[in-house]
């Protein structure tokens, strides 16, 4: 499954890119981009700039453009949540919707801005560098011409997003859902089916990723752009933003200097050459800096970081958890929806991130008297090796079978149990560890001190809930968990904690 690195060709980043800062040098624009990523997608050569400005697009018609170079059939490697596209509406036309006006980026933005460049310490991304003997290349760069994007009414677009090559993660539309015999369980399923991310939602994000990779590789020819986070881990909703990780080299990147400099060039690219379809790009100099922007064609907001490769690894770890047991995804999505409704799902405001909430649900399911989930990192260490080459990471779920649990609890009972678990957890002395599938003693380190909620990141073992560092915020969060537990236990009605009609309008 994991071939020897010696047979995979040259390293992805030649020595000059490892030893010097020459990857900051902008290359001539006539250098053909290499289009392979770990997702290896064949995509249509859609002209975003022309599309946004074209009356045909605004009217809903997209003109076909003849292919210039032969089509190359790539080895199918997958996302996992979509089937081959057979729709002519894989790309939504620009509908002219404007992003709400923002006056800069306040402290309560999605990621807190660092105001003083002198006050923050140099942060190096905690990626685990690969031993020299295990280094190998990304798939070799080749020139690819994709199928033509056809106008509505033309033959369907085929081969845009390949399916997974295993039976574990079928199209979510075909995934067997758990049985719901009681009212509360039925409400959970209905909410999940109404709000889960659809294949067409992922198609639009992937098309944007592919186009942006094409453009960015003109500046950083050895880079790869990865779609990460909830868009790909199985816990995304229809309204979820897109998260992108730009990997420029295998070594860790200093987030204060190198990452900001790289993102400055990306921001300049978005503001100039790509300004016709990238709306209001903002460079946010946070602890992990990002470029935030909106793609006018897909109407999706994105955050792009540099070399935060832990996000790539945990995306596929969570994706595996999401699909090995069919009760996992509905529970996580409902908990996220509930937390957003009660305003405790925003790390920039001192509450819980969606990632922390997902880990908490997984941990609860691992620690039941009859577990519903195992520890994947314990049971399949070779599949989630933190030093694994990035272009193998997506293959990890392919050999892992569904987990058969003897626990037959309904979705409703599990949701009530989760709120009770979170309300009564011994946050003062223990931390949540999905890696260990148990609560472990709180370490005596700076990462854990003065933090009221501690959730271990499964790969780099940092605290994903470090934003909760104020007592009144912690009390508010714990109070919401306690109230939800008591109301649900008494009423057995999801509307008592998450009014379904109101939830439909609150995004």
C-alpha positions in Angstrom: 0.0 0.0 0.0 2.9 2.3 0.8 5.5 1.8 -2.0 9.1 2.3 -1.4 10.2 6.0 -1.7 13.1 4.9 -4.0 10.8 4.0 -6.8 8.9 7.3 -6.8 11.4 9.6 -8.5 12.8 12.9 -7.5 12.0 14.8 -4.4 9.2 17.2 -4.7 11.3 20.2 -3.8 14.8 20.3 -5.3 17.7 21.2 -3.0 17.6 24.8 -4.2 14.1 25.2 -2.9 15.0 23.6 0.4 18.2 25.6 1.0 17.3 29.0 -0.4 14.3 31.2 -0.5 14.1 31.1 -4.3 10.5 29.9 -4.1 9.6 33.5 -3.5 10.8 34.4 -6.9 8.0 34.8 -9.4 8.5 32.7 -12.5 7.6 33.7 -16.1 3.9 33.1 -16.7 4.5 30.9 -19.8 5.7 28.0 -17.7 3.0 25.3 -17.9 1.5 24.4 -14.5 1.5 20.9 -13.1 -2.0 20.0 -12.1 -1.7 16.9 -9.9 -2.5 17.0 -6.2 -3.2 14.2 -3.8 -6.8 14.4 -5.1 -5.7 14.0 -8.8 -8.7 15.5 -10.4 -9.5 15.9 -14.1 -11.3 19.2 -14.4 -12.7 21.4 -17.1 -10.5 24.3 -18.3 -13.1 26.8 -17.2 -12.1 30.4 -17.8 -13.2 32.1 -14.6 -12.2 35.6 -15.6 -14.1 35.3 -18.9 -17.0 33.7 -17.2 -17.5 36.4 -14.6 -17.4 39.2 -17.2 -19.4 37.3 -19.8 -23.1 38.2 -20.4 -23.5 34.5 -21.3 -22.6 33.4 -17.8 -24.8 36.0 -16.2 -27.6 34.6 -18.3 -26.8 31.1 -17.3 -25.1 29.9 -20.5 -21.4 28.9 -20.5 -19.7 28.7 -23.9 -17.6 25.6 -24.6 -13.9 26.0 -25.4 -12.1 23.5 -27.6 -9.4 21.4 -26.0 -5.9 22.2 -27.2 -3.9 19.3 -25.8 -4.9 15.6 -25.5 -6.8 14.4 -22.5 -4.7 12.5 -20.0 -6.5 9.9 -17.9 -5.3 10.1 -14.4 -5.2 7.4 -11.8 -8.4 7.8 -9.9 -7.7 9.0 -6.4 -10.5 10.3 -4.4 -12.1 12.6 -2.2 -14.6 10.3 -1.0 -17.9 11.9 -0.7 -18.8 12.3 -4.4 -19.5 10.3 -7.5 -18.4 11.1 -11.0 -20.2 14.3 -12.1 -22.9 13.7 -14.6 -24.6 17.0 -14.3 -24.4 20.1 -16.5 -24.8 22.3 -13.5 -21.5 21.3 -11.8 -20.6 25.0 -11.8 -23.1 27.6 -10.7 -23.1 30.7 -12.7 -22.2 33.9 -11.0 -25.4 35.3 -9.5 -24.2 38.7 -8.6 -24.5 38.3 -4.9 -22.2 40.6 -3.0 -20.4 39.8 0.2 -21.5 41.9 3.2 -19.3 44.9 3.5 -16.5 44.5 6.1 -14.6 47.3 7.8 -11.3 45.6 8.1 -11.0 42.4 10.2 -11.9 42.9 13.9 -10.5 40.9 16.8 -13.5 38.7 16.8 -12.9 37.5 13.2 -12.7 33.8 12.5 -9.1 33.9 13.4 -7.8 36.6 15.7 -5.5 39.1 14.1 -2.1 39.7 15.6 -1.8 43.5 15.8 1.8 43.8 16.7 4.5 42.1 14.6 6.9 42.4 17.4 4.7 40.9 20.1 4.2 37.4 18.7 6.9 34.8 18.8 8.0 32.9 15.7 5.7 30.0 15.2 6.9 27.0 13.2 4.2 24.7 11.8 4.3 21.5 13.8 4.5 19.3 10.8 6.7 16.3 11.3 9.6 16.4 8.9 10.2 13.2 7.0 13.3 11.2 7.6 15.7 11.4 4.7 15.2 7.8 3.7 11.5 8.1 3.5 11.4 11.2 1.3 9.8 10.9 -2.1 8.1 13.1 -4.6 4.6 14.2 -5.2 3.3 12.5 -8.3 5.3 13.8 -11.2 4.2 16.9 -12.9 2.5 16.4 -16.3 0.6 18.5 -18.7 -3.1 17.9 -18.5 -5.9 19.2 -20.7 -9.2 18.5 -19.2 -12.6 17.9 -20.8 -14.4 20.9 -22.0 -17.1 22.5 -19.8 -20.2 22.3 -21.9 -23.1 24.7 -22.1 -26.4 23.7 -20.5 -28.2 21.2 -22.7 -24.9 19.7 -24.1 -23.7 16.2 -23.2 -23.0 15.9 -19.5 -19.6 16.6 -18.0 -17.9 13.3 -17.2 -14.8 12.6 -15.1 -14.6 15.9 -13.3 -14.5 14.4 -9.8 -13.5 10.7 -9.7 -15.1 8.4 -7.1 -13.4 6.6 -4.3 -11.8 3.3 -5.2 -13.2 1.4 -2.3 -16.5 0.4 -1.0 -16.2 2.1 2.4 -17.1 5.7 1.4 -19.8 5.6 -1.3 -21.7 8.7 -2.5 -23.3 10.1 0.6 -26.7 9.9 -1.2 -26.3 6.2 -1.3 -24.9 5.8 2.2 -27.1 3.7 4.5 -28.5 5.9 7.2 -29.3 4.6 10.7 -32.8 3.5 11.5 -34.9 6.1 13.4 -37.8 4.6 15.3 -38.5 7.4 17.7 -39.4 11.1 17.2 -36.0 12.6 18.4 -34.0 10.3 16.2 -36.2 11.1 13.2 -35.7 14.8 13.8 -31.9 14.3 13.9 -32.0 12.4 10.6 -34.2 15.0 8.9 -31.9 17.8 10.0 -28.9 15.9 8.8 -30.4 15.2 5.4 -31.5 18.8 4.9 -28.1 20.4 5.8 -25.4 17.9 4.9 -23.0 18.9 2.1 -24.1 17.6 -1.3 -21.9 16.3 -4.0 -22.6 19.4 -6.1 -21.4 21.6 -3.2 -18.1 19.7 -3.2 -17.8 19.9 -7.0 -17.8 23.7 -6.9 -15.2 23.9 -4.2 -13.0 21.4 -6.0 -13.3 23.3 -9.3 -12.1 26.5 -7.5 -9.2 24.6 -5.9 -8.1 23.2 -9.2 -8.1 26.6 -10.9 -6.3 28.3 -8.1 -3.7 25.5 -8.0 -3.1 26.1 -11.7 -2.5 29.8 -11.1 -0.4 29.4 -7.9 1.9 26.9 -9.5 3.0 29.6 -12.0 4.6 31.3 -8.9 5.4 28.2 -6.9 5.8 25.4 -9.5 6.4 22.6 -6.9 3.5 23.5 -4.7 0.2 21.6 -4.2 -3.1 23.0 -3.0 -5.2 20.7 -0.8 -8.9 21.0 0.1 -9.2 20.2 3.8 -11.5 20.5 6.8 -15.2 20.0 6.9 -15.6 20.2 3.1 -13.8 16.9 2.9 -14.0 15.2 6.3 -17.6 14.2 6.1 -19.0 16.7 8.6 -19.6 19.6 6.2 -22.9 21.4 5.7 -24.2 23.0 2.6 -23.2 26.4 3.9 -19.7 25.3 5.1 -16.8 27.5 4.0 -13.8 26.0 2.2 -10.4 25.5 3.8 -7.3 25.3 1.6 -3.8 24.3 2.5 -0.9 25.4 0.2 2.0 23.1 0.6 5.2 24.6 -0.8 7.8 22.3 0.7 8.1 19.3 3.0 9.9 21.0 5.8 8.1 23.0 8.5 7.4 26.6 7.5 8.0 29.5 9.9 4.5 31.0 10.1 5.6 34.4 11.2 8.1 35.0 8.3 8.0 32.5 5.4 4.2 31.8 5.5 3.4 35.5 5.6 5.7 36.2 2.7 4.3 33.4 0.6 0.7 34.5 1.4 1.6 38.1 0.5 2.4 36.9 -3.0 -0.8 34.8 -3.1 -2.8 37.9 -2.0 -1.2 40.0 -4.7 -2.1 37.4 -7.3 -5.7 37.3 -6.1 -5.9 41.1 -6.0 -4.5 41.6 -9.5 -4.6 38.8 -12.1 -7.5 36.9 -10.5 -9.5 39.9 -9.3 -12.3 39.3 -11.8 -13.4 36.2 -9.9 -11.7 36.4 -6.5 -13.6 38.9 -4.3 -12.0 41.0 -1.6 -9.0 38.9 -0.7 -7.7 39.7 2.8 -4.3 38.8 4.3 -4.9 38.1 8.0 -1.6 38.0 10.0 -2.7 35.6 12.7 -0.6 33.0 14.6 -1.3 30.8 11.5 -1.7 33.5 8.8 -4.4 33.0 6.1 -5.7 34.7 3.0 -9.5 34.9 3.2 -11.4 35.4 0.0 -14.7 34.7 -1.8 -14.9 32.9 -5.1 -17.6 34.7 -7.2 -18.2 31.7 -9.4 -19.0 29.1 -6.7 -20.2 31.7 -4.1 -18.0 30.0 -1.5 -15.9 31.7 1.1 -12.4 30.2 1.5 -9.5 30.4 4.0 -6.0 29.5 2.6 -3.0 28.7 4.8 0.5 27.6 4.1 2.0 24.3 5.1 -0.5 23.6 7.8 -0.2 19.9 6.9 -1.7 18.7 10.1 -5.0 19.9 8.6 -4.5 17.5 5.7 -3.8 14.5 8.0 -6.7 15.1 10.4 -9.1 15.7 7.5 -8.7 12.0 6.4 -8.6 10.7 10.0 -12.0 12.4 10.7 -13.3 11.3 7.3 -12.6 7.7 8.3 -14.4 8.1 11.6 -17.3 9.7 9.8 -17.9 6.8 7.6 -17.0 3.6 9.6 -20.3 4.0 11.6 -23.5 5.4 10.2 -24.5 7.3 13.3 -21.5 9.5 13.5 -22.2 12.0 10.8 -25.8 12.9 11.8 -24.7 13.4 15.4 -21.7 15.6 14.6 -23.7 17.8 12.2 -26.6 18.3 14.7 -24.2 19.2 17.5 -22.5 21.7 15.3 -25.8 23.2 14.2 -26.9 23.4 17.8 -23.7 25.0 19.0 -23.9 27.6 16.2 -27.5 28.4 17.1 -26.5 29.0 20.8 -23.4 31.0 19.8 -20.8 28.7 21.3 -19.2 27.6 18.0 -16.7 30.4 17.3 -13.1 30.1 18.5 -12.4 33.7 17.7 -15.0 34.7 20.4 -13.5 32.4 23.0 -15.8 29.4 22.4 -15.5 26.0 20.6 -14.4 25.4 17.0 -16.3 23.0 14.9 -13.1 20.8 14.9 -13.2 20.6 18.7 -16.9 19.8 18.7 -16.4 17.0 16.3 -13.5 15.5 18.4 -15.7 15.7 21.5 -18.5 13.7 19.8 -16.0 11.1 18.5 -14.5 10.8 22.0 -17.9 10.3 23.6 -18.7 7.5 21.1 -15.3 5.9 21.9 -15.8 6.0 25.7 -19.2 4.5 26.0 -19.4 1.2 28.1 -20.0 -0.5 24.7 -18.0 1.7 22.3 -19.4 2.8 19.0 -16.0 3.9 17.7 -12.5 2.5 18.2 -9.2 4.4 18.3 -8.2 4.3 14.6 -4.7 5.5 15.4 -4.2 2.6 17.8 -5.8 0.0 15.6 -4.3 1.1 12.3 -1.1 3.0 13.1 0.3 2.4 9.6 -2.6 4.2 8.0 -2.3 7.3 10.2 1.5 7.6 10.5 2.3 11.3 11.1 5.4 11.0 8.9 3.5 9.5 5.9 4.0 11.2 2.6 1.1 13.7 1.9 0.1 12.2 -1.4 -0.5 8.8 0.4 -2.7 10.2 3.2 -5.9 10.0 1.2 -5.4 6.2 0.7 -5.5 5.5 4.5 -9.3 4.9 4.7 -9.2 2.4 1.8 -8.2 -0.6 3.9 -10.2 0.1 7.0 -13.5 -1.8 7.3 -16.7 -0.5 8.9 -16.7 -0.8 12.7 -19.4 -3.2 14.0 -20.5 -2.2 17.4 -22.8 -4.1 19.7 -24.2 -0.8 21.0 -27.6 -0.4 19.4 -28.4 3.0 21.0 -30.6 5.3 18.9 -29.5 8.7 17.6 -31.8 10.4 20.1 -30.3 8.5 23.1 -26.8 9.2 21.8 -27.5 12.9 21.5 -28.8 13.1 25.0 -25.9 11.1 26.3 -23.4 13.4 24.5 -24.8 16.5 26.2 -24.7 14.7 29.6 -21.1 13.6 28.9 -19.9 17.2 28.0 -21.8 18.8 30.9 -20.2 16.4 33.5 -16.8 15.9 32.0 -13.9 16.6 34.5 -12.4 19.5 32.6 -10.3 20.6 35.6 -8.2 17.4 35.6 -8.6 15.6 32.3 -8.4 16.2 28.6 -10.2 14.6 25.7 -8.0 12.3 23.6 -9.4 10.7 20.5 -6.0 9.3 19.8 -6.1 7.3 23.0 -9.9 6.8 23.0 -10.1 7.8 26.6 -9.8 10.8 28.9 -6.2 11.3 30.0 -4.7 13.4 32.8 -4.1 17.1 32.0 -0.4 17.6 31.1 1.5 20.3 32.9 2.4 22.3 29.8 1.9 25.8 28.5 -0.6 24.5 26.0 -2.9 23.3 28.8 -2.5 25.9 31.5 -5.2 28.4 32.1 -7.4 26.7 29.5 -10.9 25.6 30.7 -11.5 23.1 28.0 -8.8 20.8 26.7 -9.2 18.7 23.5 -6.1 17.0 22.2 -5.3 17.3 18.5 -4.7 13.7 17.3 -1.5 14.3 15.4 0.5 17.2 17.0 -1.1 16.8 20.4 -1.8 20.5 20.9 -5.0 21.8 22.5 -7.7 22.5 19.8 -9.9 24.2 22.4 -7.2 26.7 23.6 -9.5 29.6 22.6 -11.7 28.8 25.7 -9.5 30.7 28.2 -12.1 32.9 29.9 -14.1 31.6 32.9 -17.3 33.2 31.9 -17.1 31.7 28.4 -16.5 28.3 29.9 -19.4 28.7 32.2 -21.6 29.7 29.3 -20.6 26.7 27.3 -21.0 24.2 30.1 -24.4 25.8 30.9 -25.6 25.3 27.3 -24.6 21.6 27.5 -26.3 21.1 30.8 -29.5 22.8 29.7 -29.6 20.8 26.4 -29.1 17.6 28.3 -32.0 18.3 30.8 -34.4 19.6 28.2 -33.8 16.7 25.7 -34.1 14.1 28.5 -37.4 15.6 29.6 -39.0 16.5 26.2 -37.4 14.2 23.7 -38.0 16.9 21.1 -35.1 18.5 19.2 -37.2 21.7 18.8 -36.7 22.4 22.6 -33.0 23.0 22.0 -32.8 23.8 18.3 -36.0 25.3 16.8 -35.9 23.7 13.4 -37.7 26.5 11.6 -35.3 29.1 13.1 -32.3 26.9 12.3 -33.1 27.0 8.6 -32.7 30.7 8.6 -29.7 31.0 10.8 -26.5 30.2 8.9 
